[in-house]
Amino acid sequence: MKLINSTMAALIATVAFAGAAHARDQIKIVGSSTVFPYTQAVSEEYSKKSGKTAPVVESTGTGGGFKAFCAGVGEEFPDITGASRAIKDSEIELCKKNGVDSITEAMIGYDGLSIAISRKNEADWNLTEEQIFKALASELPDGKGGFIANPNKKWSDIDKSLPDVSIVAFGPPPTSGTRDAFVELVMHDGCKGLPGMADLKKADEKKWNDVCSRMRQDGPFVEAGENDNLIVQRLEADPNSVGIFGYSFLYENEDKLKDVKINGVEANTDTIADGSYPIARPLFVYVKNAHRDVIPGMKEFLAEYVSDAALGPDGYLAERGLTPLADDLRKKVTDNVNNAVKVTN
C-alpha cells in the first residue's frame, strides 16, 4: 500500500469537505480569552441581525486556539481563532503541514494588560515594571554576577513604600497570549535595568531571555487558567491579591476591581490608544479561508466583525473596552478580511 503524503491527504480532505455542503451549520471559533468577549459580542449581533444560529465560541487561550485551528481543514476543525498576539512562524508552518495554507489575519484593535486589585483594598496601588519583576521573577541578580531564588515575600520587601502584604498574583498560564505579552512587555522591561543584566544580554542573550522570562513557582505567582472570570472571583475573595488579564476584563468588572497604575499611568482607552500606558498590545482574529464558502454564514459573520458598527470608534466593541484602530488601518483590515488576503511568513 502506498502512503499518501500529508499534502495530498490535506487536499483530499479539503475536496471532501467542500463537497459535504452544510455538514456543519454553526461557525466554530476558538482562541484567546481576551478576544473571547469581543467575538461573543459579534456573534450575538450577527445572530440578531441575520436570524441565523450564533457561532459557537470557545475560550481555549491563544496557543490552544492556534493548535486546534492549525490541525486541519474540515468540519471537525475550527473556522476562526482569536489571538492576543500575532501568529508565530512555527504556527504558520504547523498550519501548512496540515493543509491550512490560506489564512487571513485581522488586527481588531488594542488591549492593555491590566494589573487589578479588589475595590475592597483601600491602598492606592502604583507599581513600576521593575517592582513587578522583583515580585514575580523566579530569580534575581545577586549583585555578584550570579542569581538567587527570589526572596521577596511581601510587596514591602521590594520597596518600603509598597503595601506590607504578601505577594499573591493570579495570572495566565504559558499557553496564553496574555502570558506571552506580559513576559515581553512587563517582565523583560522590568528586568533589563537591574544590575548586570545589560552586560548579560550582550554576552548571552539566551541566558538573559531565560532569566528575564521565568515566573516564580514557589507560591506568589499562581497560574489561574484561561478563564479570567475565575481571577476576578479570586480577587474578590482575597482583597490583597492582584490579577493579570486584558483591560477588557477590568473594564467589565469596574464595580468590583480597580486599576493598579503602571509607572504612574492608569489603564484606560485613551492611554492605551495614545501609547502612554506602557503595557498594551494588539488583538487579532485569524480566518481559515478554505471554510469561507462551505460553512454557512461565515462571510456574513466576518463582514459584521470588521464593520464600523463593530470596530469603529463608536462601535459596540469599543463600548466593551476594545481600543479601536485608526481609520486608515481599520479600512485596511476590513479590505484584507473581505478579500481573503493571505498571511505569509
RODO-2510 file (C-alpha; in nm, 4 decimals, decimal comma):
residues 345
     n   res          X          Y          Z
     1     m     0,0000     0,0000     0,0000
     2     k     0,1352     0,3401    -0,0933
     3     l     0,1448     0,6033     0,1758
     4     i    -0,0333     0,9294     0,0992
     5     n     0,1828     1,2275     0,1919
     6     s     0,0448     1,4991     0,4178
     7     t    -0,0107     1,7482     0,1353
     8     m    -0,2132     1,5017    -0,0714
     9     a    -0,4105     1,3958     0,2369
    10     a    -0,4934     1,7579     0,3133
    11     l    -0,6034     1,8154    -0,0469
    12     i    -0,8336     1,5137    -0,0347
    13     a    -0,9775     1,6334     0,2972
    14     t    -1,0386     1,9804     0,1543
    15     v    -1,2195     1,8464    -0,1522
    16     a    -1,4296     1,6110     0,0602
    17     f    -1,5125     1,8955     0,2988
    18     a    -1,6166     2,1257     0,0164
    19     g    -1,8349     1,8508    -0,1266
    20     a    -2,0173     1,7969     0,2007
    21     a    -2,2090     2,1229     0,1826
    22     h    -2,3687     2,2384     0,5072
    23     a    -2,2207     1,9457     0,7014
    24     r    -2,1996     2,1861     0,9958
    25     d    -2,4454     2,4737     1,0283
    26     q    -2,2644     2,6699     1,3014
    27     i    -1,9434     2,8657     1,2754
    28     k    -1,6844     2,7304     1,5193
    29     i    -1,4452     2,9756     1,6871
    30     v    -1,1677     2,9157     1,9415
    31     g    -0,8790     3,1145     2,0898
    32     s    -0,7763     3,3887     2,3284
    33     s    -0,9724     3,4506     2,6476
    34     t    -0,9097     3,8231     2,5943
    35     v    -1,0583     3,8223     2,2440
    36     f    -1,3442     3,5939     2,3556
    37     p    -1,5854     3,8650     2,4852
    38     y    -1,5442     4,0675     2,1656
    39     t    -1,6072     3,7668     1,9420
    40     q    -1,9025     3,6684     2,1590
    41     a    -2,0491     4,0171     2,1168
    42     v    -2,0102     3,9983     1,7368
    43     s    -2,1641     3,6504     1,7431
    44     e    -2,4721     3,7794     1,9238
    45     e    -2,5058     4,0797     1,6918
    46     y    -2,4660     3,8623     1,3814
    47     s    -2,7356     3,6230     1,5032
    48     k    -2,9704     3,9077     1,5930
    49     k    -2,9312     4,0799     1,2547
    50     s    -2,9323     3,7678     1,0353
    51     g    -3,1678     3,5420     1,2272
    52     k    -2,9119     3,2636     1,1881
    53     t    -2,7691     3,0418     1,4606
    54     a    -2,4952     3,2154     1,6581
    55     p    -2,1416     3,0785     1,6217
    56     v    -2,0006     2,8502     1,8904
    57     v    -1,7245     3,0497     2,0656
    58     e    -1,4809     2,8667     2,2942
    59     s    -1,2125     3,0238     2,5145
    60     t    -0,9068     2,7996     2,4744
    61     g    -0,6236     3,0501     2,5082
    62     t    -0,4179     3,1815     2,2178
    63     g    -0,1784     2,8862     2,1992
    64     g    -0,4547     2,6300     2,2329
    65     g    -0,6561     2,8125     1,9691
    66     f    -0,3767     2,8023     1,7130
    67     k    -0,3158     2,4340     1,7860
    68     a    -0,6794     2,3482     1,7130
    69     f    -0,7118     2,5928     1,4224
    70     c    -0,3988     2,4618     1,2507
    71     a    -0,4860     2,0944     1,2974
    72     g    -0,6579     2,0639     0,9611
    73     v    -0,9307     2,1536     0,7126
    74     g    -1,2776     2,0096     0,7567
    75     e    -1,5902     2,0359     0,9660
    76     e    -1,4218     1,8948     1,2779
    77     f    -1,1724     2,1828     1,2840
    78     p    -1,2364     2,5466     1,3886
    79     d    -1,3084     2,8118     1,1271
    80     i    -1,1689     3,1107     1,3161
    81     t    -0,9359     3,1683     1,6107
    82     g    -0,8809     3,4764     1,8267
    83     a    -0,5310     3,5689     1,9460
    84     s    -0,3766     3,8178     2,1859
    85     r    -0,0535     3,8099     1,9860
    86     a     0,0403     3,7674     1,6217
    87     i     0,0682     3,4152     1,4832
    88     k     0,4199     3,2680     1,5081
    89     d     0,6140     3,1361     1,2082
    90     s     0,6100     2,7915     1,3730
    91     e     0,2295     2,8049     1,3872
    92     i     0,2057     2,9056     1,0222
    93     e     0,4254     2,6063     0,9403
    94     l     0,2034     2,3782     1,1514
    95     c    -0,0989     2,5052     0,9581
    96     k     0,0708     2,4429     0,6238
    97     k     0,1761     2,0951     0,7309
    98     n    -0,1891     2,0109     0,7945
    99     g    -0,3224     2,1665     0,4747
   100     v    -0,4288     2,5008     0,6231
   101     d    -0,2405     2,7024     0,3651
   102     s    -0,4622     3,0103     0,3311
   103     i    -0,5181     3,2215     0,6432
   104     t    -0,6306     3,5820     0,6736
   105     e    -0,5164     3,7960     0,9664
   106     a    -0,7320     4,0737     1,1108
   107     m    -0,5995     4,3069     1,3782
   108     i    -0,9213     4,4111     1,5504
   109     g    -0,7884     4,6722     1,7944
   110     y    -0,5740     4,7192     2,1031
   111     d    -0,5945     4,5959     2,4587
   112     g    -0,3997     4,6935     2,7671
   113     l    -0,2629     4,4316     3,0022
   114     s    -0,4200     4,5230     3,3318
   115     i    -0,2997     4,4542     3,6809
   116     a    -0,6010     4,4917     3,9044
   117     i    -0,6986     4,4569     4,2663
   118     s    -1,0271     4,4388     4,4556
   119     r    -1,2065     4,7638     4,5384
   120     k    -1,2145     4,6333     4,8946
   121     n    -0,8412     4,7112     4,9081
   122     e    -0,8060     5,0732     5,0195
   123     a    -0,4448     5,1324     4,9101
   124     d    -0,3676     5,3432     4,6043
   125     w    -0,1554     5,0967     4,4083
   126     n     0,1145     5,2185     4,1711
   127     l     0,3846     4,9772     4,0559
   128     t     0,6844     5,0084     3,8283
   129     e     0,7776     4,7312     3,5870
   130     e     1,0965     4,6727     3,7859
   131     q     0,8956     4,6243     4,1063
   132     i     0,6656     4,3785     3,9296
   133     f     0,9674     4,1833     3,8051
   134     k     1,1162     4,1730     4,1534
   135     a     0,7852     4,0391     4,2834
   136     l     0,7198     3,7709     4,0230
   137     a     1,0520     3,6618     3,8701
   138     s     1,1851     3,3187     3,9596
   139     e     1,5396     3,4508     4,0115
   140     l     1,7001     3,7866     4,0814
   141     p     2,0578     3,9077     4,0298
   142     d     2,2720     3,8581     4,3417
   143     g     2,4962     4,1569     4,2638
   144     k     2,7984     3,9296     4,2147
   145     g     2,7317     3,8128     3,8603
   146     g     2,5042     3,5256     3,9632
   147     f     2,1400     3,4730     4,0567
   148     i     1,9430     3,3760     4,3645
   149     a     1,5928     3,2393     4,4126
   150     n     1,3510     3,5300     4,4537
   151     p     1,3473     3,6050     4,8316
   152     n     1,0665     3,8638     4,8276
   153     k     0,7577     3,7512     5,0196
   154     k     0,5811     4,0850     5,0681
   155     w     0,5493     4,3886     4,8430
   156     s     0,7185     4,5914     5,1171
   157     d     1,0253     4,3642     5,0843
   158     i     1,0743     4,5223     4,7400
   159     d     1,0083     4,8806     4,8436
   160     k     0,9116     5,0056     5,1898
   161     s     0,6592     5,2415     5,0304
   162     l     0,4570     4,9477     4,8959
   163     p     0,1825     4,7758     5,0990
   164     d     0,3035     4,5443     5,3755
   165     v     0,1076     4,2447     5,2429
   166     s     0,2063     3,9099     5,0920
   167     i     0,2723     3,8965     4,7185
   168     v    -0,0097     3,6986     4,5583
   169     a    -0,0645     3,7430     4,1844
   170     f    -0,3104     3,5410     3,9776
   171     g    -0,2112     3,5247     3,6131
   172     p    -0,2422     3,3352     3,2856
   173     p    -0,0708     3,0029     3,2021
   174     p     0,2132     2,9634     2,9474
   175     t    -0,0330     2,8720     2,6676
   176     s    -0,1959     3,2138     2,6909
   177     g    -0,1142     3,5044     2,4618
   178     t    -0,1699     3,7279     2,7630
   179     r     0,1159     3,5468     2,9381
   180     d     0,3408     3,5947     2,6323
   181     a     0,2596     3,9644     2,6212
   182     f     0,3049     4,0072     2,9975
   183     v     0,6504     3,8485     2,9854
   184     e     0,7588     4,0581     2,6890
   185     l     0,6077     4,3909     2,7922
   186     v     0,6462     4,3788     3,1713
   187     m     0,8981     4,1190     3,2820
   188     h     1,1583     4,1989     3,0168
   189     d     1,1271     4,5745     3,0701
   190     g     1,1460     4,5286     3,4468
   191     c     1,4493     4,3048     3,4177
   192     k     1,6688     4,4985     3,1788
   193     g     1,7606     4,7784     3,4212
   194     l     1,8771     4,5542     3,7059
   195     p     2,2492     4,5370     3,7893
   196     g     2,4461     4,3274     3,5416
   197     m     2,1542     4,2484     3,3099
   198     a     2,2674     4,4757     3,0249
   199     d     2,6083     4,3046     3,0242
   200     l     2,4438     3,9611     3,0384
   201     k     2,2282     4,0420     2,7370
   202     k     2,5353     4,1367     2,5358
   203     a     2,7258     3,8267     2,6446
   204     d     2,4500     3,5633     2,6415
   205     e     2,1089     3,6761     2,5141
   206     k     1,9616     3,3272     2,5547
   207     k     2,0513     3,3251     2,9250
   208     w     1,9163     3,6798     2,9623
   209     n     1,5872     3,5818     2,7999
   210     d     1,5563     3,2760     3,0223
   211     v     1,6194     3,4673     3,3459
   212     c     1,4008     3,7612     3,2477
   213     s     1,1106     3,5409     3,1326
   214     r     1,0797     3,2764     3,4034
   215     m     0,7968     3,3296     3,6528
   216     r     0,8388     3,2093     4,0095
   217     q     0,6797     2,8789     4,1113
   218     d     0,7106     2,8994     4,4900
   219     g     0,3649     3,0398     4,5565
   220     p     0,3395     3,4180     4,4982
   221     f     0,2555     3,3742     4,1281
   222     v    -0,0460     3,1495     4,0711
   223     e    -0,1400     3,0225     3,7251
   224     a    -0,5169     3,0677     3,7212
   225     g    -0,6037     2,9036     3,3898
   226     e    -0,7623     3,0545     3,0793
   227     n    -1,0865     3,1675     3,2463
   228     d    -1,0290     3,5279     3,3502
   229     n    -1,3615     3,5335     3,5344
   230     l    -1,2067     3,2954     3,7889
   231     i    -0,9318     3,5509     3,8532
   232     v    -1,1966     3,8142     3,9221
   233     q    -1,3602     3,5812     4,1752
   234     r    -1,0273     3,5156     4,3476
   235     l    -0,9511     3,8865     4,3769
   236     e    -1,2854     3,9420     4,5419
   237     a    -1,2118     3,6599     4,7855
   238     d    -0,8617     3,7930     4,8682
   239     p    -0,8538     4,1769     4,8595
   240     n    -0,4734     4,1859     4,8908
   241     s    -0,4108     3,9748     4,5793
   242     v    -0,3621     4,1170     4,2306
   243     g    -0,4751     3,9772     3,8968
   244     i    -0,3231     3,9943     3,5494
   245     f    -0,5538     3,9972     3,2459
   246     g    -0,6656     4,2029     2,9492
   247     y    -0,8089     4,5520     3,0061
   248     s    -1,1492     4,4387     2,8820
   249     f    -1,1969     4,2288     3,1960
   250     l    -1,1116     4,5236     3,4199
   251     y    -1,3487     4,7372     3,2148
   252     e    -1,6290     4,4830     3,2547
   253     n    -1,5685     4,4464     3,6298
   254     e    -1,5027     4,8061     3,7381
   255     d    -1,7694     4,7713     4,0042
   256     k    -1,5569     4,5025     4,1729
   257     l    -1,1994     4,5852     4,0714
   258     k    -0,9723     4,8866     4,0417
   259     d    -0,6648     4,9506     3,8341
   260     v    -0,3073     4,9209     3,9573
   261     k    -0,1246     5,2087     3,7874
   262     i     0,1914     5,1157     3,5971
   263     n     0,4703     5,3744     3,6139
   264     g     0,2065     5,6194     3,7356
   265     v    -0,0252     5,5685     3,4346
   266     e    -0,3671     5,4097     3,4655
   267     a    -0,5114     5,1788     3,2010
   268     n    -0,7982     5,3271     3,0023
   269     t    -0,8931     5,3554     2,6365
   270     d    -0,7202     5,6934     2,5993
   271     t    -0,3844     5,5901     2,7487
   272     i    -0,3858     5,2615     2,5560
   273     a    -0,4648     5,4402     2,2278
   274     d    -0,2026     5,7144     2,2668
   275     g     0,0720     5,4766     2,3832
   276     s     0,1274     5,6374     2,7223
   277     y     0,0153     5,3235     2,9037
   278     p     0,3279     5,1050     2,8941
   279     i     0,1746     4,7576     2,8633
   280     a    -0,0643     4,7455     2,5679
   281     r    -0,0815     4,5018     2,2757
   282     p    -0,2791     4,4426     1,9539
   283     l    -0,5504     4,1770     1,9321
   284     f    -0,6147     3,9533     1,6316
   285     v    -0,8604     3,7214     1,4624
   286     y    -0,7440     3,4584     1,2099
   287     v    -0,9702     3,3116     0,9418
   288     k    -0,9400     2,9730     0,7668
   289     n    -1,0191     3,0716     0,4085
   290     a    -1,0943     2,7155     0,2921
   291     h    -1,4059     2,7271     0,5124
   292     r    -1,5491     3,0560     0,3829
   293     d    -1,7643     2,9067     0,1075
   294     v    -1,8583     2,5899     0,2956
   295     i    -1,9665     2,6862     0,6465
   296     p    -2,2984     2,8741     0,6251
   297     g    -2,2844     3,2372     0,7326
   298     m    -1,9067     3,2762     0,7521
   299     k    -1,8858     3,5616     0,5036
   300     e    -2,1706     3,7475     0,6711
   301     f    -2,0194     3,6930     1,0154
   302     l    -1,6789     3,8214     0,9036
   303     a    -1,8393     4,1251     0,7406
   304     e    -2,0107     4,2005     1,0714
   305     y    -1,6844     4,1583     1,2651
   306     v    -1,4932     4,4125     1,0556
   307     s    -1,7835     4,6562     1,0159
   308     d    -1,7696     5,0103     1,1530
   309     a    -2,0627     4,9149     1,3737
   310     a    -1,8322     4,6680     1,5497
   311     l    -1,4765     4,8029     1,5177
   312     g    -1,5392     5,1745     1,4713
   313     p    -1,4623     5,4377     1,7372
   314     d    -1,8297     5,4412     1,8339
   315     g    -1,8800     5,0698     1,7745
   316     y    -2,0220     4,8194     2,0174
   317     l    -1,6802     4,6605     2,0776
   318     a    -1,5391     4,9955     2,1916
   319     e    -1,8268     5,0063     2,4392
   320     r    -1,6943     4,6768     2,5777
   321     g    -1,3398     4,8055     2,6254
   322     l    -1,1659     4,7476     2,2910
   323     t    -0,9398     5,0364     2,1882
   324     p    -1,0201     5,0995     1,8184
   325     l    -0,7725     5,1158     1,5317
   326     a    -0,7037     5,4367     1,3416
   327     d    -0,9403     5,4843     1,0448
   328     d    -0,6830     5,4020     0,7748
   329     l    -0,5650     5,0859     0,9490
   330     r    -0,9210     4,9742     1,0169
   331     k    -1,0046     5,0152     0,6456
   332     k    -0,7025     4,8046     0,5509
   333     v    -0,8096     4,5303     0,7932
   334     t    -1,1637     4,5357     0,6523
   335     d    -1,0339     4,5092     0,2951
   336     n    -0,7987     4,2234     0,3853
   337     v    -1,0752     4,0240     0,5530
   338     n    -1,3337     4,0826     0,2814
   339     n    -1,0820     3,9910     0,0098
   340     a    -0,9328     3,6909     0,1954
   341     v    -0,5767     3,8280     0,1794
   342     k    -0,3367     3,5529     0,2869
   343     v    -0,0845     3,5678     0,5711
   344     t     0,2696     3,4947     0,4555
   345     n     0,5871     3,4194     0,6503
***
